[in-house]
Amino acid sequence: MGRKKDIQQVEVVAREFNMTPEERRDFGDFLEAEKLSDHSGTKNDRGDFTYEELRQKAREFLGLS
């Protein structure tokens, strides 16, 4: 059940940043790549991102940081 909540948070952040469906898919790939390259989040042992970390990652992904 935890995975679904994580995906929902990604969806909320994608809407907040007005991402297109393609950008949303690419953002998900970006997040997975970040986890694999030791830039993971602090939410849990899996390296998921907190809501604020997701917002920061969205800014990085979109070149807004």
N, C-alpha and C positions, 0 to 999 in steps of 0.2 A: 504493500500500500504506500510505502514511503516514496517509491519511484514516481508514482503518479503525481504526488504533491510537488515533487521537484520539477517535473515537466510543466505542471500548472504555473509554477513560479516563473519559469522561463517564458511561458506564453504571456504572462502578465507583463513582464519586462519588455518583451518584444512589442506588445501593443503600446506600452508607455513610450517607447522610442519610435513608434510608427514604422516598424519594419514591414517590408513586403513579405509575402509568403516565401519567396526565394531567399530573402535576407534571413528570415527566421530559420529556415533549414540550414543555411550557411552558419548562422550563429550557433546552432546546436553542434555542428561539426567543429566550430572554433572552440567551444567549451570542452568538448571531448579531447581535442588536440592539446588544450591547455592542461588538462588533467594528466595526460600522458607525458607532457614535457615538464613535469614537476612544478607547475603553476596552479596546483589544485586549490580548492576552497577549504575552508575550516569548519564547515557545517557538521561533518561526520567522518568516519574512517574511510569512506569511499572517495573522499575528496570533493564532495558536492559543495556548491557555493551557497553562502547565505544570500538573502535578498539583496543586501547592500553590495556584496561582492558581485552578484549578477548584474546589478546596475553599473558598477564600475567596468565589468567585462564588456557590457553593451557599449559603453562609451569608447573603450579601446577598439572594439570590433568595428564601430562606425567611424573611427577616427576623430572622436570628439574630445578626447582627454588632453 
